[in-house]
Amino acid sequence: MMAMSEEQSLIEVHLYGQLRRFAPDRDAAGESVALISVKDGETILDIVRRMGIEPQELSHIFLNAEYSGLKRRIGAGDRLGLFPLDMGLLYRQYFPKKESD
C-alpha cells in the first residue's frame, strides 16, 4: 500500500468574516483559504483548535457543503467552511445539522 503524500492529505479551510484573520492571505479581496494537513481520525474540532480558533467564535460550519457539527471527521481533499458569530445564517431552521459520522 502506498503512503499518502503530503499534498493528498490536505484540506481547504475557507474562512469568512472575522475568521479571515486566521488565513494566510488576510487581504479583504483575497479568498481567505488555508490549506491544512490532516491526520486519520481528526475531527473538525481538532482542525479548528489547531488553527487557533476558539469553537465559541463559530456560528456555522460546512463540511463538503453539508451543515455540520464539530465532531465530524475530516478526510483528505475535504472542504471546510467556517463562519463567525457575526455572520449567523438561517441554516439551522432549514437544514439538519450533521453532528458526527
N, C-alpha and C positions, 0 to 999 in steps of 0.2 A: 504494500500500500504506500502510495506516495505521500510525503508530508505536504501539508498545505502551505503555500508560500505566504509571505507577509502581505502581498497585495490581495490575495484571496481572502484573508482573514479580516478585512477592513469593512466597516460600515460607514454610511454617511449620516451625520447628525446635522439636521437643519435647525438652526436656532432663530427664533423670532422675537421681536420686541426687545425688551431689556436683556434677554438672554444672549443677544448678539455679542455682548461683551466677552463671552466665552469662546467665540470663534477666532480662528487665526486671522481672518480678514474682517476687521471691525468697521470698515468703510460702509457708510449708510447705503451706498449704491452697490455694495458687494452682495454676494449670495449668502454669507454667514453660514458656511458649511464646514464642519470639522470632519476629517477622516480619522476614525478611531479604530485601533486594533481590538479585536475581541478574542476571548478565550472560550472554550467549550463550557457551557453551563452558565455563562454570565447572563444577568438579567438587565432590564432597563435601569433599575435602581443602581446596579453596580456601575454601569456606564455613567449615569448622572453624577454619582458620587466621585468617580474617578476624574470627571471633568471639573469638579469643584462647585457644582451646582447643588444648592440645598433643595431637597424634594419639595419643601413647602413653598418654594418660589414658582412651582409649576401649576398651570391651570389645566392644560390639556396635552396629552401625549398621543402620538400616532405612530404605530409601527407598521410599515408597509401599507399605509393608507387605512389602517384599522384603528379606531379609537381604543386606546389601551391603558392598562394599569402598569404600575411599576414592577410587578412580579413576573411579567412576561420574559421569556428567554429570547436572547438576541443571537443571530447567526450571521456568518459571513455573507456580505452582499446586501444585508438588510438596510432599510432606510428609516431613520428615526426622525420625527418632527417634534420639537419641544416648544410649547407656547407658555409664556409667563402669565401670572395672575392678572396683569393689566390688559390682557388680550383674551379674556374669557369669551367663550363661544357658547352657542346653544346646543352643542352636540349631545350633551347628556340627556336632553329631552327627546332627541330623535333617534339616537343610535345607541345600541347596547355597548357597554364598555367591556372589553375582553381583559379580565384581570390577570389570568395566567393561562399557560398552555395545557 
